[in-house]
Amino acid sequence: MDDFLAEDKTNDLFKASRLYTRHYARTFYFASFMLPKAKREAAYVVYAFCRYADNVLDDDQKMELGDRLVKLQHLGNELDKVYYASGEAHPRLLAFREIIRRYEIPQHCFDQLLQGIGMDLTIRRYGTWEELDLYCYRVASVVGLIMAHIFGVLSEEAYPYAVQLGKALQLTNILRDVKEDYTMGRIYLPDDDFKRFDCTDADLSEDRPSPALVELLKFEIRKARSFYREADKGIPYLTNDGSRFCVQVMSALYEGILDVIERNHYDVLNQRAFVPFSGKFVRLFQVWTRRTP
């Protein structure tokens, strides 16, 4: 995928953002068509920046840690220019500036995101849920808060529920990618939870899930579902112009990944769970029939 900040002849921020989102976030891209056009375009621009920030450190696995930290600091400096300088930022970031001003998105959300990305550079595993919870907040919940500004809220009571949805989505990602992360030397599920079910790192290298790993996954899936149910309570606080429906569809599609993990008998070692395109339309119809009015 091309560099989001690479120059092109038109420097069309929306086009680049839409392509970036379609490539890296197919589920969100599918749900985004429920949004009004202006909000959809803004969401693409913001998502593309968030994803670019994550990718810029992962694309070159041979880069030394110090160089990655410098690159992260440089991105933070660019973000400062977006918020505080008059015209010094990259042309696409100048357009990004218009979005964050229009929707009054606070800088601290993006600062937290960069801190979360920095955690991936130095932390390979987490000891407790509290430690993982902070990571989930920084890399996912703050994105939920950002999107809540774009979607529009009827009350500030919406924001805590956006945090819960971010946790649900990130924990779902972690469960889906257990084996992939393990092969990269990362274990996100907390050590405390491993100990609770007598699960060890060796269980992640087996050909099939051990009984201990299955019980661990069941426990984490229940936790993720509790976050989804809590997040559902925030739907009525969103504007009813398609934004509510978009979040409901997004939530249902992601929770569907948990259903697939269960149908696969918790085999996250050999199969990457996903909701097929046909399944997305089935869930879309299901959400439509029970959507929040």
N, C-alpha and C positions, 0 to 999 in steps of 0.2 A: 504494500500500500504506500502511496506517495506520502512524503512528509507534509503534514497539515500546514506548516508554515512555509513550504517551498513556494517560490514565485511562479506565477503562470501568466499568460498573456492577458487574461481578464481580471485576475486576482479576485474572482467571484467567491466571496466567503461562504455564501449559502450553498452554492454548488459543491464546494470542497467539503463543507460540514455535512451535507446530506450524504455524500458518497462515503465519507469517513464513518458516519453513524451506521449506514447500511452495511458496511463491511464488518464493523466491530461489534455492533449491537443489534442483531437481527430481531430479537424479541421486542426491544424498545422501538425499533424502526416500524415494526408491524403495528404496535399499539399507537404510535404517534399519529397515524392517519385519522384518529378520532378527534384530534385537536384542531382548533381553528388555524388557518394558514399562518398567521403572524406568530402565534405561539409555537406552532410546529417548527417554523424556521428558527426562532430563537432557541428552542430546545436543542435543535441540531447543532447550532453554533456553540452553545455552552457544553453540550456533551462532547463535541469534537475536541474542545480545549482540554476537558478533563481527561479524555482518553489519550490525547496526545501527550499530556504531562506524564501519564503512566507509561506509555510506550517509549518515550524518549530515553528512558533509563533501561528498558528491557531489550531494545532492539539489538544492541551490540553486547553480547554476553562476554566478550573478551575485554571489555573496558574495565579498568581498575576501579576499585571502590572510591578512591580519592577523586578520580576523574568524574565518576557518576555524581558524587556529592557536589562537585563544582558545577556540573551541568544542572543539577537541581537548584542550586543557588542562583544560577543565571536565569532560570525560568522564574524564580521568585522575584528577581530584579525586573524582569520583563512585566511581571504582574504589577509591581509597584508603579511602573511607567503607565500602565493601563489606567490605574486608579488616580495617579497624582500628577503625571506629566501632561503637557499640552499636546505634543505631537511627535514624541520621540520613539514611540513603539513601532513594531512591525506593522505594515499596512493592514494585514488581516486582524491584528490585535486591536487596531484602531476601530475597526468595524465591531469587533467583540466588545469594545468599550461602550459603543452605542447601545448594545443589548443590555449590558449590566446596569447602565444608567437608566434605561427605559423601565426595567423591571426592578430597580433598586436592590440589586443583589449585593450584600455586604462582602467586603474583601476577606473577612475572617473565615468565610466558608472555603474559599480557594486556598487560603493559608493552611487551614486544617487538612485539606486534601493533599497538599504538598508534604505536610508532615507525615501523613499516612503513607504516602509513596516512599518517603525516606525510611520509614520503618521496615519496608521490604528490603532495603539495602543492607540493614544491619541486624535484623531479627530473623532467625530461621525457624523458630518455633515459640509457642506460647505456653506458659506454665499454668495459668488460670483463665477462667472465663472473663474475669475483669480485664485482664490484659488483652485478650482477643476482642472484647467488647469495645475497647478504646480504638483498636485498629479498625473494626467494622464501622465505628462512628466516623472516623476520619476519611476512610476511602469510599464509604457508601452513604451513610446517613447525611453527611453534608451535601452530597449530590441531591439527595431527596429534598433537603431544605432549599437548595438552589432552584430545583424544579418547581417547588411549591411557590416560590416567588414568581416564576414564569406562568404557571397554571392559574395563579390567582387564588387567594383565600378570602373567605367571608369572615373569618375570625382567626386570631393568632393561636387559638386552640388547635389549629391544624398542624402546627409545626412539630409538636412532640410525636404525633402519629407518623409524620414523614420520617422522623428518626427511626421509629420502629420498623417501617417498611424497608428502609435502607439496611437495617440489621438482617431482616428476613432475606432480602435479595443476596446480601453478601454471604450469609451462612449457607444459602442454597448453592451459590457459586463454589464455596469451599467444599461442600459435600460432593458436588458434581466432579470436582477436579482433584479429589484426594490423591489418586494415583499419579496424575500429571505433576502435581506439586511435589509429591514424594520423590519422583525421579529427578526433580530439580533441586532436591535437598531442602525442601520446606515442608513442615508439618504445622498446619494452622490449628487443628483441633487441639484443645488444651491438654497438657500432661495430666492435670487433675482428672479429666474425663477418661483418659486412657486408663488411669489407675483404678477408677471407679468400676470399670468392666474388665479388669485384668488383661487389657489389651496392650500390646507392645509394638514397637516399630517393625518388628519382624512380620507382624500380621499384614503389613502393607506391602510386603514383598512376596507374599504367597500367590499361588495360581488362582485361588478362589477365596472368598471372604471366610474367615474363621468365625465360629460362633461368637467369640468375644467382639470381633469387629462388627458383626451384624448387630449386636446389642448396643454397641457404641453408636452406630449409625441410626438406629431406631430412636435412641435418646436425643441425638442432635436434630433429627427430623421433627420430633415432637416440639423441641425448643423453637425451631424455625417456624413451625405452624402456629405456635403461640404468638410469635411476632406478627405473622400475617393477620391473625384474628384481631390483635390489638390495633394494627394499622387500619383495618377495615373501619374502625370507629371514626376515623378522621375524614372519610369520604364526604359526608354532608357539609364539611367546612370548606370544601373546594368550590370554585365557581362552576356553575352548571351549564357550560357552553361546549361540552365535550371533554373538558378536563377531568371531571369525575369518571367518566366512562373510560378514558385513556388509562387512568391509574388502576381502575378495577380490572381492565383487560391485562395490563402489565403484571399486576399482582397474580392474577389467575394463571397466566402463562408460565410465570416463574415457579409458582407453587406446583404447577404441573410437572416440573422437573422432579420434584420430590415423589410424585405419583409414579413416575417412570422408574426411579431408583427402587421403589418398593416392588413394582412389577418385575423388575430385573433381579429380584431376590437379593437386593442390596449389593449386587456385584458392581462396585465402582472401580474394581481393579482391572477389569477387562472391557467394560462398556462405558462410554461417556453418555450419560443420560441427556436426552433432549426431546422437546415436543416437536413432532414433524409438522410441516406446513398444513397438512390436512387437519391435524389435531388442533392447530391454532384457531382454525375457523370453527371447529366444534366448540372450543372454549369461548370464543367470541360470541357465538350464539347463546351459550349458557349464561354468560355474563349479561348479555342484552336482556334476557328474559327475567333476570332478577336484579337488574341494575338499580342503584339508588336514584330516585326521581329528583 
